[in-house]
Amino acid sequence: MYGGPETFVERVADDAMAPLLRAGEYVFIDPDEAAADGRLVAVRGHGPDSGALVRRLFVENGRRILRAECAGWPAIELTRDNEAMILGAAVLRGEAI
């Protein structure tokens, strides 16, 4: 089994991580897994119907920054105000059948 007892599934909201992940795919998120440098993490999207935004976390000079794989998507710097937006680390992906 992948993930711990609190693992849940989120639908990817955008193609920012393509070709690794595409909009509509599902990602298993484990809130107990550390959001460490280089890990894929899920963050809360904006709006009631938005899915999870999945980004790669980088730690640069003490700053925590979320980056997309595709060019053109904005980086998101984590601050005290938005640190809680991390839902957990991605541990598995899949798609509906």
N, C-alpha and C positions, 0 to 999 in steps of 0.2 A: 504494500500500500504506500502511496505517495502522500506525504503530509500527515499532520497530526489530527487530533479529534476536532479541532476548530476549522479545518480546511473547508473552503467553500468554492463555488464556481462562479465566475464572472464572464460576461460576454465582452469581447474586445470591441471598443467603440470606434476605432479608426485604423488607418493603414500606416501609422507612423513607424511601426516596427517591421514593416514588410521588407523582405520576403519571409522573415522569421515568423511573424504573426500578422494575420490579416483581419480586417473588420469582420465581425460575425463569428470568429472562432471563439472557443471557450478556453479559459485558463483557470487552472486550479490554483487557488491562493491560500497560502498557509500563513496566518498572522503570527505564528510562533517562530517562523524562520526569520533569521536576522536579515534586515535590509542593509546588506554590506556592499562595499565597493565592488562594482562590476555585476551585481545581481540584477535580474529583471524583477521589478516590483510593480504592483498595481496601485494606482492612486485613484481617489474618488474623482469622478467626472463632475461637470457642472450641469445642473438641471435634473429634474426628477426622473426623466426617461433615459439619461445618459448611462452608458456602460462604463466599465473600468478603463482608464487609460493605463496602458502598460508601457513603462519606460525603463531604460537602464540607468541605474544609480551610479554616479561617480562621486568620489570624494577628492576634491582638488583644493589644496592649500587650506584645509579645514572647512571648506564650503561643501555642502551636499547638493548636487545638481542632478536633475533628471533629464536624460537626453533620448531623443528618438534615433532610430537607425537611419531613417530617410532624411535627406537634406530638406531644408525648408520648414521643418517643424521647430517651434521655439523650445529652447531649454527652459526648465523650471527650476529655480533655485529654492531650496527648502529653507524656511526661516522659522522662527518661533511661532509665527502666525499661521503657517500652513503645514507644519511638521505632521500634524495629526491626519493629513490627507493620505498618508501611506496606509494601505489596507493590509499589506503583507507581501511576502516574496512569492513569485511564481514558481511552482514546482512541477507542473505538467500542463500540456496543452491538448486540445482536441477539437473536433468539429461535430456538428449534429449529423446524424445519419437517418 
